[in-house]
Amino acid sequence: MASLILNGDTLRVTLQSKRIEVLCRVVDEQGERQETHQVPLFDVERVVVMGTPSVSMPVLTRLMDEGIPCFFLTRHGRWRGSLLPDNNLNAHRRIRQYEMGTDVAFALRVSRKLIQAKIKNARRVLQRLAANRDLSNDPEQIRVCDEMRNWADKALIANTTDIARGFEGMAAALYFQRIGCFFSEAIPFVTRNRRPPRDPANALLSFAYTVLLGEMEGAIRAHGLDAGIGCLHCDRTNTPSLALDLMEPLRPVVADLLVLNLVNHNMVKPEEDFETNTDDGGVYLSETGRKVFFLMYEQAMTRRFALAKGQPHTDLRKVLDDHVCAYLRMLDQNTEEDFFLLP
């Protein structure tokens, strides 16, 4: 498994030569006990730290030395930050990014493409879901998909970034109204809510978006870019704006499809895999729920597929990197680039 997830049951993480040693708490029918697992550094591509397990300084410094990114989330899945090796010190690239960060025309070009791709991918997700349930000819399904196609076309010719954002908002409202039809009765989706999420469906969606954001930020920094200089989310402070920008087209493809897979195959259960935080009233994945989530997330990110018949196979982690490379070409070469579209 490429990702090492240090979940709530992690008690202590230490370094033993070229291995990470993880002391965990295990609770089963035999009672509660402690187990020790060793993970070769060679097998680890990224580390996700949930909550506040005891991670030794030698582990963190070795991760930096080995170029392995480490992402920190609260036990409820809220983004804390990241520990990323800064081995790509491309000053020219960052200077160029800062210069173009105030270029309204450049921001509009990038925003149009990102929003168009996001709407198209959301529409394609709905089409796939409808086809699986023999609902492709449902009048409401047809209406929503037709309107979303219209908003995608309009986004590509928007005169300002704010107008493009408006088209994205209209499409998102349609999308979230429709996608609730495809959630199971056990974990229904009525409307999107967050900060905090108020039900299990939204808890899953928010958690998936946060994990995806961390991976995107890592890919951006690996290419020597500043994750805080974006185009769509450029007016936000203390936010990895570029990571939020480049993950937009991948939200429906990665997060939403994964959540629907978890829900509709009964991999997570409302009574067992979620908990309510008494401080903010939010609903969050429990420790057991997070274990199931990360197992399926890793499978989704590494599953091989072809964009078209006869083309080379890829996976969603490569797609993340491709998004950064497409942005770089727009930045450095002033080219028109297309972002990932779900086949």
Buried (B, 14 or more C-beta within 10 A) or exposed (E): EEBBBBBBBBBBBBBEEEBBBBBBEEEEEEEEEEEEEEBEBEEBBBBBBBBEBEBBEEBBEBBBEEEBBBBBBEBBBBBBEBBBBEEEEEEEBBEBBEEBBEEEEBBBBBBBBBBBBBBBBBBBBBBBBBEEEEBBEBEEBEEBBEBBBBBBEBBBEBEEBEBBBBBBEBBBEBBBBBBEBBBBEEBEBEEBBEEBBBBBBBBBBBBBBBBBBBBBBBBBBBBBBBBBBBBBBBEEEEBBBBBBBBBBBBBBBBBBBBBBEBBBEEBBBBEEBBBEEEEEEBBBBBBBBBBBBBBBBBEBBBEEEEBEEEEEEBEBBBBBBBBBEBBBEBBEEEEEBEBBEBE
